[in-house]
Structures are given as C-alpha cells and as structure tokens.
Amino acid sequence: MIEKYELVREIGHGSRAKVYLVRNSNTDEMLAMKSYPYIGQESLRELQVLKEIKAYGIPFLFDCVKVDGSMNIFMEYVPGQNLRQLLKTKHVFTEKEVFMIGRKILHILQLFHSHAPKWIYGDLKPENIMITEKGEVYLIDFGSVIIEDEKNMDVHGTKAYHCETAGALLPFRDTYALGLIMYEMLTGCSYQQGMLNGKADIRQLSEECQTIMKKAVRLNPREGYADAMHMLQDFDLWEKSMIDGCISYQRRKRNDVIGDTCRFIMHGFLKSLPQSVLIFMLIIGLLFIKFEGYRHFTKEAQYEEKVETVTVYNKQIGNHYGLDVNSITAGKEEPNAEDMVEKDIYGRSVMRRK
C-alpha cells in the first residue's frame, strides 16, 4: 500500500480492477482507490475521463499512483448503494422515482455526449449507478468509455444492457441501456424476461412515460434516441404532464368537495325538508341553552366580585364584621350612619361599627 494511504476494506471488484476504501493519513479523508493490476487502455481512459470531467455525478479525482506496472486511481468516495442493490430490496420503483433518477443520469450522460469528440459511457448498468441517501446520483467505472466511431479501442460492456445491432459506437448505446434500466425499475424484471413471460405490458404507465420507454428500446439507432439531449426533451414533456396531472387532480378534488356539498344541500336538505327544519331548530335550541348558561355564569361571577361576605377579627383596629350579602340584597340590613364601610388589604368589603 502507498505510504500515506491506509487500506480500510474492499468495497467492489470487477473483471478488470478492484476498488478499496482507503484513508488518507495526512488529511484523515476517506477515498475510493481503484486498483488496476496493469496499465492499459481501460485504466488510461478512466484516468482521462476523471481528469477532463469535473462535474456533478462524476467522482472527483484526487491522485494517481503507478507502482510496479499497476495503476492506482484515488477518487472521491461515494457512500450509498448501487441501483442493483436497491432493485433487490425495492423491486419496483414508482414512475416519479424513475423520472427523478433517469433525468439525473441523463444530465451526467449529457456531459459525455456533448464532449468534442463525443464520448460514449459504454457500460451503463445498475451496478455502475450509485445513489446516496440524499438521492444524489453518480456514475462510476469509466474504463469502458469510448470515443464515437473509435477504431482502435476494445469495446467492453454488459451484454444484457447493450444493443448487439448497429450503433455500438454511438451515444445511442447509452440511451438504449437507460431505457432497459428504466423498464427494469418500473416492472421489477428485465426487458428480455418481460418479453418472454408476458410481463412486458406497460399500459398502466402514463402516456408520456410509455412513449419514452418504447422509443428508448428501439434496436435501430435512427428510431431511438440519438443522444442524452434528445431523450431529455421527452423527459421535459413527461415532467410537464406530471405537473399538469397533479394540478388537475387537485382541481378535480376541490370541485368534487364543492359539488358534493351542493348536492347534499340540494338533494339532502330539500328532499326531507321537515326533518331538516327539526334538526335546525334543535341546533338553535342547544346554542340558546349554552348561551344562557354562559350569561348566568358571567353574572354570578361579577356579583361575587362586587360583594364578598367576610368576618375580620383584628384587635388593633377594633371590631369588624362582614356584610351579610343576603340581608343587604334583600334590603333587611342597612349600615348605621356612624358605621364605616372600608376595603381591607385584600380588597374585601368590611364594615367598622363605632
């Protein structure tokens, strides 16, 4: 192991290279190290891609070390799961989820297809699509990247996700693979299996989604998507239809509530008018009783606040006695002229008799 990098564990391997999680002892930063046992076209192409493309969805290149004929490429470590792992646990994705992931993949592929000369990612498959916990999408493994119409480059790829007919060295190769991946996400089985076991029916999907799926898996490059930019145009239409559909649903739901209320008033109240009048009068009666109870309670509280019967014994200020509330209100007891009505320190009415 290179001196400043500490090996943590192996996190992946393929037929051409192994990937390890390593720690930079100088910065304590976790990195991914892709180790090629040789220096060949795949390792050199991956290094070239990481050097030239620095954008969202592509791991950032940190270092490259050649040791004894091998090449070790140190890049940003992307935590999360690849799409294959998610397919095993989730099985089927919603149409909205497929749209969100598919659009992010297309934006990454657009970086390749808009390059001059055009680059083809070449090996798009669920294993090479990383998705973080925050929903960020990354492509990994760039050893299969080829240049459009390149002659002296060995073409690698996974048979299940590339077209065996014409167009192997065109951006169509990537859009075709994405169409197969989207189909697998939406149905839970591969396109080939779906055709064989009769599960290839996608009529339950929206019209815009069906249009994209059917065009993406065409075997003829002239009938499919020429590149990521063309496929993104149909994704924009798909997005618009989902937004319009959401607005239409909310409007329909609101109109249904208004309509149900009107129908209830017209066909409920008016249809059984005597019962409706009886219910209305009962509600008014209950409200009146509640109001009277509240008014009585308020009046009692105000009266008790005005007059409070207390008896105070205090040798320093003389004999005090409280006002008899019942006598006063009945007019049976009136204070003498010599008597003085005062307030004690608590605000209570007391009378001092001389």
Stockholm file with secondary structure:
# STOCKHOLM 1.0

chainA/1-354         MIEKYELVREIGHGSRAKVYLVRNSNTDEMLAMKSYPYIGQESLRELQVLKEIKAYGIPFLFDCVKVDGSMNIFMEYVPGQNLRQLLKTKHVFTEKEVFMIGRKILHILQLFHSHAPKWIYGDLKPENIMITEKGEVYLIDFGSVIIEDEKNMDVHGTKAYHCETAGALLPFRDTYALGLIMYEMLTGCSYQQGMLNGKADIRQLSEECQTIMKKAVRLNPREGYADAMHMLQDFDLWEKSMIDGCISYQRRKRNDVIGDTCRFIMHGFLKSLPQSVLIFMLIIGLLFIKFEGYRHFTKEAQYEEKVETVTVYNKQIGNHYGLDVNSITAGKEEPNAEDMVEKDIYGRSVMRRK
#=GR chainA/1-354 SS CCTTEEEEEEEEECSSCEEEEEEETTTTEEEEEEEESSCSHHHHHHHHHHHHCCSTTSCCEEEEEEETTEEEEEEECCCSEEHHHHHHHHCSCCHHHHHHHHHHHHHHHHHHHTSSSCEECCCCCGGGEEECTTCCEEECCCTTCEETTCSSSCCCCCGGGSCSSSCTTSTHHHHHHHHHHHHHHHHSSCHHHHHHHTCCCCTTSCHHHHHHHHHHTCSSTTTSCSSHHHHHHHHHHHHHHHHHHHHHHHHHHHHHHHHHHHHHIIIIITTTHHHHHHHHHHHHHHHHHHHHHHHHHHHHHHHHHHCCCCCCEETTTEEEEECCHHHHHHTCCCCCSSCEEEECTTSCEEEECC
#=GC SS_cons         CCTTEEEEEEEEECSSCEEEEEEETTTTEEEEEEEESSCSHHHHHHHHHHHHCCSTTSCCEEEEEEETTEEEEEEECCCSEEHHHHHHHHCSCCHHHHHHHHHHHHHHHHHHHTSSSCEECCCCCGGGEEECTTCCEEECCCTTCEETTCSSSCCCCCGGGSCSSSCTTSTHHHHHHHHHHHHHHHHSSCHHHHHHHTCCCCTTSCHHHHHHHHHHTCSSTTTSCSSHHHHHHHHHHHHHHHHHHHHHHHHHHHHHHHHHHHHHIIIIITTTHHHHHHHHHHHHHHHHHHHHHHHHHHHHHHHHHHCCCCCCEETTTEEEEECCHHHHHHTCCCCCSSCEEEECTTSCEEEECC
//
